[in-house]
Amino acid sequence: MGVVVPLMSIAIFGLAFFMIFRGLKQERSNDRSPRLTVEARVIGKRTQMGHNRHSNSSMSHGYTRYFVTFEVASGDRMELMVPGSESGLMVEGDFGDLTFQGTRFLSFDRKMPE
C-alpha cells in the first residue's frame, strides 16, 4: 500500500504532463503550418460528447465537440474539429472554400450552386 499511492500519483502527473505536452506540440505544429485554402465538399459530420467531474466536489460539466469531414478535389479526406456555430451551418454535400492551418479549422465559405 505504501508504494502504490506514490506510483499512482507519479502515473497521473506523468499522464497529465504528456497530454499537455502533446497539445502544445500540436498547437506549435499548426502555428508553423501554412494557411491553405482549397475547394472542398462536406461529406460527413459527427459530435463527441462527454463530461468532466471535479474531484473535490459534486460539480461536473458537459462538453460537445463538433467534427466535420471534408473531401478535396484529389479525393483526400480530412476531419477537422469545428466550432458548434460553424458546424450547425454545414450540411453534407455543401461545397466551398475550406481554409485550414495544419489540423486547425479556420473557415468554410460555402459556394452557392449557380
N, CA, C and O atoms as a GROMACS GRO file, in nm:
protein
  456
    1MET      N    1   0.082  -0.120   0.000
    1MET     CA    2   0.000   0.000   0.000
    1MET      C    3   0.087   0.126   0.000
    1MET      O    4   0.051   0.226  -0.062
    2GLY      N    5   0.201   0.119   0.070
    2GLY     CA    6   0.288   0.236   0.080
    2GLY      C    7   0.353   0.273  -0.052
    2GLY      O    8   0.392   0.389  -0.069
    3VAL      N    9   0.366   0.180  -0.144
    3VAL     CA   10   0.430   0.206  -0.273
    3VAL      C   11   0.327   0.240  -0.380
    3VAL      O   12   0.357   0.313  -0.475
    4VAL      N   13   0.206   0.189  -0.366
    4VAL     CA   14   0.103   0.205  -0.468
    4VAL      C   15   0.062   0.351  -0.484
    4VAL      O   16   0.052   0.401  -0.596
    5VAL      N   17   0.037   0.420  -0.374
    5VAL     CA   18  -0.010   0.559  -0.382
    5VAL      C   19   0.093   0.650  -0.450
    5VAL      O   20   0.056   0.725  -0.540
    6PRO      N   21   0.220   0.645  -0.412
    6PRO     CA   22   0.318   0.729  -0.484
    6PRO      C   23   0.329   0.693  -0.632
    6PRO      O   24   0.343   0.782  -0.716
    7LEU      N   25   0.324   0.565  -0.665
    7LEU     CA   26   0.332   0.525  -0.806
    7LEU      C   27   0.211   0.575  -0.885
    7LEU      O   28   0.224   0.620  -0.998
    8MET      N   29   0.093   0.567  -0.824
    8MET     CA   30  -0.029   0.617  -0.890
    8MET      C   31  -0.019   0.768  -0.911
    8MET      O   32  -0.057   0.819  -1.016
    9SER      N   33   0.032   0.839  -0.811
    9SER     CA   34   0.047   0.984  -0.823
    9SER      C   35   0.143   1.019  -0.936
    9SER      O   36   0.116   1.109  -1.015
   10ILE      N   37   0.253   0.949  -0.942
   10ILE     CA   38   0.351   0.972  -1.049
   10ILE      C   39   0.289   0.942  -1.185
   10ILE      O   40   0.309   1.017  -1.281
   11ALA      N   41   0.214   0.834  -1.194
   11ALA     CA   42   0.150   0.796  -1.321
   11ALA      C   43   0.049   0.903  -1.364
   11ALA      O   44   0.043   0.938  -1.481
   12ILE      N   45  -0.031   0.953  -1.271
   12ILE     CA   46  -0.132   1.055  -1.304
   12ILE      C   47  -0.065   1.184  -1.349
   12ILE      O   48  -0.104   1.242  -1.450
   13PHE      N   49   0.036   1.229  -1.275
   13PHE     CA   50   0.107   1.351  -1.315
   13PHE      C   51   0.180   1.330  -1.447
   13PHE      O   52   0.186   1.422  -1.530
   14GLY      N   53   0.236   1.213  -1.468
   14GLY     CA   54   0.303   1.184  -1.594
   14GLY      C   55   0.207   1.189  -1.711
   14GLY      O   56   0.239   1.245  -1.816
   15LEU      N   57   0.090   1.131  -1.694
   15LEU     CA   58  -0.012   1.132  -1.799
   15LEU      C   59  -0.059   1.275  -1.827
   15LEU      O   60  -0.072   1.314  -1.943
   16ALA      N   61  -0.083   1.352  -1.722
   16ALA     CA   62  -0.125   1.491  -1.740
   16ALA      C   63  -0.018   1.571  -1.814
   16ALA      O   64  -0.048   1.647  -1.906
   17PHE      N   65   0.108   1.552  -1.774
   17PHE     CA   66   0.219   1.622  -1.841
   17PHE      C   67   0.226   1.583  -1.988
   17PHE      O   68   0.244   1.668  -2.075
   18PHE      N   69   0.211   1.454  -2.017
   18PHE     CA   70   0.216   1.405  -2.155
   18PHE      C   71   0.105   1.467  -2.239
   18PHE      O   72   0.130   1.510  -2.352
   19MET      N   73  -0.016   1.473  -2.184
   19MET     CA   74  -0.129   1.528  -2.259
   19MET      C   75  -0.109   1.678  -2.286
   19MET      O   76  -0.138   1.726  -2.395
   20ILE      N   77  -0.060   1.750  -2.186
   20ILE     CA   78  -0.034   1.893  -2.205
   20ILE      C   79   0.076   1.912  -2.309
   20ILE      O   80   0.064   1.997  -2.398
   21PHE      N   81   0.182   1.836  -2.299
   21PHE     CA   82   0.294   1.844  -2.393
   21PHE      C   83   0.247   1.815  -2.535
   21PHE      O   84   0.283   1.886  -2.629
   22ARG      N   85   0.167   1.710  -2.551
   22ARG     CA   86   0.118   1.672  -2.684
   22ARG      C   87   0.030   1.783  -2.743
   22ARG      O   88   0.040   1.814  -2.862
   23GLY      N   89  -0.057   1.842  -2.660
   23GLY     CA   90  -0.141   1.952  -2.707
   23GLY      C   91  -0.060   2.073  -2.750
   23GLY      O   92  -0.089   2.134  -2.853
   24LEU      N   93   0.041   2.108  -2.670
   24LEU     CA   94   0.126   2.222  -2.705
   24LEU      C   95   0.207   2.194  -2.832
   24LEU      O   96   0.228   2.284  -2.913
   25LYS      N   97   0.251   2.071  -2.847
   25LYS     CA   98   0.327   2.033  -2.967
   25LYS      C   99   0.240   2.046  -3.092
   25LYS      O  100   0.285   2.096  -3.195
   26GLN      N  101   0.113   2.000  -3.084
   26GLN     CA  102   0.021   2.011  -3.197
   26GLN      C  103  -0.009   2.157  -3.228
   26GLN      O  104  -0.013   2.196  -3.345
   27GLU      N  105  -0.029   2.237  -3.125
   27GLU     CA  106  -0.055   2.379  -3.143
   27GLU      C  107   0.064   2.447  -3.213
   27GLU      O  108   0.045   2.529  -3.303
   28ARG      N  109   0.183   2.414  -3.171
   28ARG     CA  110   0.304   2.471  -3.231
   28ARG      C  111   0.318   2.427  -3.377
   28ARG      O  112   0.355   2.506  -3.464
   29SER      N  113   0.288   2.300  -3.403
   29SER     CA  114   0.294   2.249  -3.540
   29SER      C  115   0.194   2.323  -3.629
   29SER      O  116   0.226   2.360  -3.742
   30ASN      N  117   0.072   2.344  -3.578
   30ASN     CA  118  -0.028   2.418  -3.654
   30ASN      C  119   0.018   2.561  -3.681
   30ASN      O  120   0.001   2.612  -3.792
   31ASP      N  121   0.078   2.625  -3.580
   31ASP     CA  122   0.125   2.762  -3.598
   31ASP      C  123   0.231   2.772  -3.707
   31ASP      O  124   0.238   2.872  -3.778
   32ARG      N  125   0.313   2.669  -3.722
   32ARG     CA  126   0.420   2.668  -3.823
   32ARG      C  127   0.370   2.627  -3.961
   32ARG      O  128   0.439   2.649  -4.061
   33SER      N  129   0.253   2.569  -3.969
   33SER     CA  130   0.198   2.524  -4.098
   33SER      C  131   0.144   2.643  -4.176
   33SER      O  132   0.100   2.742  -4.118
   34PRO      N  133   0.148   2.633  -4.308
   34PRO     CA  134   0.091   2.742  -4.389
   34PRO      C  135  -0.061   2.739  -4.383
   34PRO      O  136  -0.122   2.634  -4.364
   35ARG      N  137  -0.120   2.856  -4.399
   35ARG     CA  138  -0.266   2.864  -4.411
   35ARG      C  139  -0.301   2.827  -4.555
   35ARG      O  140  -0.251   2.889  -4.650
   36LEU      N  141  -0.385   2.728  -4.570
   36LEU     CA  142  -0.422   2.682  -4.704
   36LEU      C  143  -0.572   2.701  -4.726
   36LEU      O  144  -0.652   2.683  -4.634
   37THR      N  145  -0.608   2.737  -4.847
   37THR     CA  146  -0.748   2.744  -4.886
   37THR      C  147  -0.765   2.654  -5.007
   37THR      O  148  -0.698   2.670  -5.109
   38VAL      N  149  -0.856   2.557  -4.995
   38VAL     CA  150  -0.882   2.461  -5.102
   38VAL      C  151  -1.032   2.446  -5.120
   38VAL      O  152  -1.110   2.469  -5.028
   39GLU      N  153  -1.071   2.406  -5.240
   39GLU     CA  154  -1.211   2.373  -5.262
   39GLU      C  155  -1.238   2.237  -5.200
   39GLU      O  156  -1.160   2.143  -5.219
   40ALA      N  157  -1.346   2.226  -5.126
   40ALA     CA  158  -1.376   2.101  -5.056
   40ALA      C  159  -1.527   2.083  -5.045
   40ALA      O  160  -1.605   2.177  -5.055
   41ARG      N  161  -1.564   1.957  -5.024
   41ARG     CA  162  -1.705   1.921  -5.004
   41ARG      C  163  -1.720   1.861  -4.865
   41ARG      O  164  -1.636   1.783  -4.820
   42VAL      N  165  -1.829   1.898  -4.798
   42VAL     CA  166  -1.860   1.838  -4.668
   42VAL      C  167  -1.918   1.700  -4.695
   42VAL      O  168  -2.019   1.687  -4.764
   43ILE      N  169  -1.854   1.597  -4.641
   43ILE     CA  170  -1.904   1.461  -4.666
   43ILE      C  171  -1.949   1.391  -4.538
   43ILE      O  172  -2.003   1.280  -4.544
   44GLY      N  173  -1.928   1.453  -4.424
   44GLY     CA  174  -1.974   1.390  -4.300
   44GLY      C  175  -1.959   1.483  -4.182
   44GLY      O  176  -1.877   1.576  -4.182
   45LYS      N  177  -2.040   1.457  -4.080
   45LYS     CA  178  -2.034   1.534  -3.956
   45LYS      C  179  -2.053   1.437  -3.840
   45LYS      O  180  -2.123   1.336  -3.853
   46ARG      N  181  -1.990   1.469  -3.727
   46ARG     CA  182  -2.013   1.390  -3.607
   46ARG      C  183  -1.990   1.478  -3.485
   46ARG      O  184  -1.926   1.582  -3.492
   47THR      N  185  -2.043   1.433  -3.373
   47THR     CA  186  -2.021   1.503  -3.247
   47THR      C  187  -1.959   1.407  -3.146
   47THR      O  188  -1.975   1.286  -3.155
   48GLN      N  189  -1.889   1.465  -3.051
   48GLN     CA  190  -1.831   1.388  -2.941
   48GLN      C  191  -1.876   1.459  -2.814
   48GLN      O  192  -1.842   1.576  -2.791
   49MET      N  193  -1.950   1.389  -2.731
   49MET     CA  194  -1.999   1.448  -2.607
   49MET      C  195  -1.934   1.379  -2.489
   49MET      O  196  -1.901   1.260  -2.495
   50GLY      N  197  -1.916   1.453  -2.384
   50GLY     CA  198  -1.857   1.397  -2.263
   50GLY      C  199  -1.881   1.490  -2.147
   50GLY      O  200  -1.947   1.593  -2.160
   51HIS      N  201  -1.827   1.451  -2.034
   51HIS     CA  202  -1.839   1.537  -1.916
   51HIS      C  203  -1.714   1.522  -1.830
   51HIS      O  204  -1.646   1.420  -1.832
   52ASN      N  205  -1.687   1.626  -1.756
   52ASN     CA  206  -1.576   1.628  -1.662
   52ASN      C  207  -1.634   1.645  -1.522
   52ASN      O  208  -1.720   1.730  -1.499
   53ARG      N  209  -1.586   1.566  -1.430
   53ARG     CA  210  -1.630   1.576  -1.291
   53ARG      C  211  -1.511   1.622  -1.210
   53ARG      O  212  -1.401   1.567  -1.222
   54HIS      N  213  -1.532   1.722  -1.128
   54HIS     CA  214  -1.426   1.775  -1.044
   54HIS      C  215  -1.411   1.686  -0.922
   54HIS      O  216  -1.511   1.649  -0.860
   55SER      N  217  -1.289   1.652  -0.887
   55SER     CA  218  -1.263   1.553  -0.783
   55SER      C  219  -1.303   1.598  -0.644
   55SER      O  220  -1.341   1.514  -0.562
   56ASN      N  221  -1.295   1.726  -0.614
   56ASN     CA  222  -1.322   1.772  -0.478
   56ASN      C  223  -1.465   1.815  -0.455
   56ASN      O  224  -1.497   1.866  -0.348
   57SER      N  225  -1.552   1.798  -0.552
   57SER     CA  226  -1.690   1.840  -0.534
   57SER      C  227  -1.781   1.755  -0.622
   57SER      O  228  -1.736   1.670  -0.699
   58SER      N  229  -1.907   1.780  -0.608
   58SER     CA  230  -2.004   1.707  -0.691
   58SER      C  231  -2.031   1.782  -0.821
   58SER      O  232  -2.119   1.742  -0.898
   59MET      N  233  -1.956   1.887  -0.846
   59MET     CA  234  -1.976   1.967  -0.967
   59MET      C  235  -1.920   1.894  -1.089
   59MET      O  236  -1.814   1.831  -1.083
   60SER      N  237  -1.991   1.903  -1.198
   60SER     CA  238  -1.943   1.849  -1.324
   60SER      C  239  -1.997   1.936  -1.436
   60SER      O  240  -2.093   2.011  -1.418
   61HIS      N  241  -1.936   1.925  -1.551
   61HIS     CA  242  -1.986   1.997  -1.667
   61HIS      C  243  -1.970   1.911  -1.791
   61HIS      O  244  -1.879   1.828  -1.801
   62GLY      N  245  -2.059   1.933  -1.884
   62GLY     CA  246  -2.054   1.857  -2.008
   62GLY      C  247  -1.992   1.940  -2.119
   62GLY      O  248  -1.982   2.062  -2.109
   63TYR      N  249  -1.950   1.872  -2.223
   63TYR     CA  250  -1.895   1.941  -2.339
   63TYR      C  251  -1.936   1.865  -2.463
   63TYR      O  252  -1.963   1.745  -2.460
   64THR      N  253  -1.939   1.936  -2.572
   64THR     CA  254  -1.965   1.877  -2.703
   64THR      C  255  -1.861   1.930  -2.800
   64THR      O  256  -1.839   2.050  -2.810
   65ARG      N  257  -1.798   1.840  -2.871
   65ARG     CA  258  -1.703   1.877  -2.976
   65ARG      C  259  -1.766   1.839  -3.109
   65ARG      O  260  -1.832   1.736  -3.121
   66TYR      N  261  -1.745   1.923  -3.208
   66TYR     CA  262  -1.804   1.902  -3.340
   66TYR      C  263  -1.693   1.878  -3.441
   66TYR      O  264  -1.594   1.950  -3.445
   67PHE      N  265  -1.711   1.775  -3.523
   67PHE     CA  266  -1.612   1.740  -3.625
   67PHE      C  267  -1.682   1.734  -3.761
   67PHE      O  268  -1.794   1.685  -3.772
   68VAL      N  269  -1.614   1.784  -3.863
   68VAL     CA  270  -1.666   1.779  -4.000
   68VAL      C  271  -1.558   1.714  -4.087
   68VAL      O  272  -1.440   1.748  -4.076
   69THR      N  273  -1.600   1.622  -4.173
   69THR     CA  274  -1.509   1.558  -4.267
   69THR      C  275  -1.526   1.626  -4.402
   69THR      O  276  -1.637   1.637  -4.455
   70PHE      N  277  -1.414   1.671  -4.457
   70PHE     CA  278  -1.411   1.739  -4.586
   70PHE      C  279  -1.338   1.651  -4.686
   70PHE      O  280  -1.244   1.579  -4.651
   71GLU      N  281  -1.381   1.658  -4.812
   71GLU     CA  282  -1.312   1.589  -4.921
   71GLU      C  283  -1.268   1.693  -5.023
   71GLU      O  284  -1.349   1.775  -5.067
   72VAL      N  285  -1.140   1.689  -5.059
   72VAL     CA  286  -1.086   1.784  -5.157
   72VAL      C  287  -1.084   1.720  -5.295
   72VAL      O  288  -1.114   1.601  -5.309
   73ALA      N  289  -1.050   1.798  -5.397
   73ALA     CA  290  -1.057   1.753  -5.536
   73ALA      C  291  -0.976   1.627  -5.562
   73ALA      O  292  -1.014   1.546  -5.646
   74SER      N  293  -0.864   1.609  -5.492
   74SER     CA  294  -0.780   1.491  -5.514
   74SER      C  295  -0.841   1.364  -5.456
   74SER      O  296  -0.790   1.254  -5.480
   75GLY      N  297  -0.949   1.378  -5.380
   75GLY     CA  298  -1.011   1.263  -5.315
   75GLY      C  299  -0.966   1.244  -5.172
   75GLY      O  300  -1.021   1.161  -5.100
   76ASP      N  301  -0.865   1.320  -5.130
   76ASP     CA  302  -0.819   1.312  -4.991
   76ASP      C  303  -0.926   1.366  -4.898
   76ASP      O  304  -1.001   1.458  -4.932
   77ARG      N  305  -0.932   1.307  -4.780
   77ARG     CA  306  -1.030   1.350  -4.680
   77ARG      C  307  -0.958   1.393  -4.554
   77ARG      O  308  -0.853   1.341  -4.518
   78MET      N  309  -1.018   1.490  -4.486
   78MET     CA  310  -0.964   1.533  -4.358
   78MET      C  311  -1.079   1.566  -4.264
   78MET      O  312  -1.180   1.625  -4.304
   79GLU      N  313  -1.063   1.526  -4.140
   79GLU     CA  314  -1.162   1.556  -4.038
   79GLU      C  315  -1.105   1.664  -3.948
   79GLU      O  316  -0.996   1.649  -3.893
   80LEU      N  317  -1.179   1.773  -3.934
   80LEU     CA  318  -1.134   1.886  -3.853
   80LEU      C  319  -1.237   1.916  -3.745
   80LEU      O  320  -1.357   1.905  -3.768
   81MET      N  321  -1.188   1.954  -3.628
   81MET     CA  322  -1.278   1.998  -3.522
   81MET      C  323  -1.319   2.141  -3.555
   81MET      O  324  -1.234   2.226  -3.582
   82VAL      N  325  -1.450   2.168  -3.553
   82VAL     CA  326  -1.501   2.300  -3.588
   82VAL      C  327  -1.587   2.352  -3.474
   82VAL      O  328  -1.642   2.273  -3.397
   83PRO      N  329  -1.600   2.484  -3.462
   83PRO     CA  330  -1.690   2.538  -3.360
   83PRO      C  331  -1.834   2.496  -3.388
   83PRO      O  332  -1.873   2.479  -3.503
   84GLY      N  333  -1.912   2.480  -3.283
   84GLY     CA  334  -2.052   2.440  -3.298
   84GLY      C  335  -2.130   2.536  -3.385
   84GLY      O  336  -2.218   2.494  -3.461
   85SER      N  337  -2.100   2.666  -3.375
   85SER     CA  338  -2.171   2.765  -3.455
   85SER      C  339  -2.145   2.746  -3.604
   85SER      O  340  -2.232   2.776  -3.686
   86GLU      N  341  -2.027   2.698  -3.640
   86GLU     CA  342  -1.994   2.671  -3.780
   86GLU      C  343  -2.054   2.538  -3.825
   86GLU      O  344  -2.108   2.527  -3.935
   87SER      N  345  -2.044   2.438  -3.739
   87SER     CA  346  -2.094   2.305  -3.772
   87SER      C  347  -2.243   2.308  -3.802
   87SER      O  348  -2.291   2.240  -3.893
   88GLY      N  349  -2.316   2.388  -3.726
   88GLY     CA  350  -2.460   2.396  -3.746
   88GLY      C  351  -2.501   2.453  -3.880
   88GLY      O  352  -2.613   2.431  -3.925
   89LEU      N  353  -2.411   2.526  -3.943
   89LEU     CA  354  -2.441   2.588  -4.073
   89LEU      C  355  -2.403   2.499  -4.191
   89LEU      O  356  -2.436   2.531  -4.305
   90MET      N  357  -2.335   2.388  -4.163
   90MET     CA  358  -2.289   2.300  -4.271
   90MET      C  359  -2.378   2.176  -4.280
   90MET      O  360  -2.422   2.122  -4.178
   91VAL      N  361  -2.404   2.133  -4.402
   91VAL     CA  362  -2.475   2.007  -4.424
   91VAL      C  363  -2.395   1.924  -4.523
   91VAL      O  364  -2.319   1.977  -4.603
   92GLU      N  365  -2.413   1.794  -4.515
   92GLU     CA  366  -2.343   1.705  -4.608
   92GLU      C  367  -2.378   1.745  -4.750
   92GLU      O  368  -2.494   1.767  -4.784
   93GLY      N  369  -2.276   1.753  -4.833
   93GLY     CA  370  -2.294   1.792  -4.973
   93GLY      C  371  -2.258   1.937  -4.999
   93GLY      O  372  -2.241   1.975  -5.115
   94ASP      N  373  -2.244   2.019  -4.894
   94ASP     CA  374  -2.204   2.158  -4.915
   94ASP      C  375  -2.067   2.162  -4.983
   94ASP      O  376  -1.980   2.080  -4.954
   95PHE      N  377  -2.049   2.257  -5.073
   95PHE     CA  378  -1.924   2.274  -5.146
   95PHE      C  379  -1.878   2.417  -5.127
   95PHE      O  380  -1.959   2.510  -5.131
   96GLY      N  381  -1.747   2.436  -5.106
   96GLY     CA  382  -1.697   2.571  -5.088
   96GLY      C  383  -1.548   2.574  -5.066
   96GLY      O  384  -1.477   2.476  -5.092
   97ASP      N  385  -1.501   2.687  -5.016
   97ASP     CA  386  -1.359   2.707  -4.990
   97ASP      C  387  -1.330   2.681  -4.843
   97ASP      O  388  -1.381   2.749  -4.754
   98LEU      N  389  -1.247   2.580  -4.818
   98LEU     CA  390  -1.204   2.544  -4.684
   98LEU      C  391  -1.069   2.607  -4.657
   98LEU      O  392  -0.975   2.590  -4.735
   99THR      N  393  -1.058   2.679  -4.547
   99THR     CA  394  -0.930   2.736  -4.505
   99THR      C  395  -0.890   2.669  -4.375
   99THR      O  396  -0.968   2.665  -4.279
  100PHE      N  397  -0.767   2.617  -4.372
  100PHE     CA  398  -0.719   2.548  -4.253
  100PHE      C  399  -0.570   2.570  -4.238
  100PHE      O  400  -0.502   2.614  -4.332
  101GLN      N  401  -0.520   2.541  -4.121
  101GLN     CA  402  -0.377   2.556  -4.091
  101GLN      C  403  -0.335   2.434  -4.011
  101GLN      O  404  -0.364   2.424  -3.892
  102GLY      N  405  -0.267   2.341  -4.076
  102GLY     CA  406  -0.232   2.215  -4.010
  102GLY      C  407  -0.360   2.136  -3.984
  102GLY      O  408  -0.430   2.098  -4.077
  103THR      N  409  -0.389   2.110  -3.857
  103THR     CA  410  -0.513   2.041  -3.821
  103THR      C  411  -0.616   2.139  -3.765
  103THR      O  412  -0.718   2.097  -3.711
  104ARG      N  413  -0.590   2.267  -3.778
  104ARG     CA  414  -0.678   2.372  -3.723
  104ARG      C  415  -0.773   2.424  -3.830
  104ARG      O  416  -0.729   2.474  -3.934
  105PHE      N  417  -0.903   2.412  -3.806
  105PHE     CA  418  -1.005   2.468  -3.895
  105PHE      C  419  -1.006   2.619  -3.879
  105PHE      O  420  -1.004   2.670  -3.767
  106LEU      N  421  -1.010   2.691  -3.992
  106LEU     CA  422  -1.018   2.837  -3.986
  106LEU      C  423  -1.152   2.888  -4.039
  106LEU      O  424  -1.217   2.970  -3.974
  107SER      N  425  -1.194   2.839  -4.156
  107SER     CA  426  -1.324   2.883  -4.209
  107SER      C  427  -1.368   2.793  -4.323
  107SER      O  428  -1.289   2.719  -4.382
  108PHE      N  429  -1.497   2.800  -4.352
  108PHE     CA  430  -1.553   2.733  -4.469
  108PHE      C  431  -1.653   2.829  -4.531
  108PHE      O  432  -1.754   2.863  -4.469
  109ASP      N  433  -1.624   2.874  -4.652
  109ASP     CA  434  -1.711   2.966  -4.724
  109ASP      C  435  -1.786   2.888  -4.831
  109ASP      O  436  -1.730   2.853  -4.935
  110ARG      N  437  -1.913   2.863  -4.804
  110ARG     CA  438  -1.996   2.784  -4.895
  110ARG      C  439  -2.019   2.860  -5.025
  110ARG      O  440  -2.043   2.981  -5.025
  111LYS      N  441  -2.010   2.786  -5.136
  111LYS     CA  442  -2.040   2.841  -5.268
  111LYS      C  443  -2.181   2.796  -5.305
  111LYS      O  444  -2.213   2.678  -5.298
  112MET      N  445  -2.262   2.890  -5.342
  112MET     CA  446  -2.399   2.858  -5.382
  112MET      C  447  -2.400   2.805  -5.525
  112MET      O  448  -2.330   2.858  -5.611
  113PRO      N  449  -2.478   2.700  -5.550
  113PRO     CA  450  -2.486   2.647  -5.687
  113PRO      C  451  -2.548   2.751  -5.780
  113PRO      O  452  -2.641   2.823  -5.743
  114GLU      N  453  -2.495   2.756  -5.900
  114GLU     CA  454  -2.546   2.854  -5.997
  114GLU      C  455  -2.652   2.796  -6.084
  114GLU      O  456  -2.705   2.865  -6.171
   0.00000   0.00000   0.00000
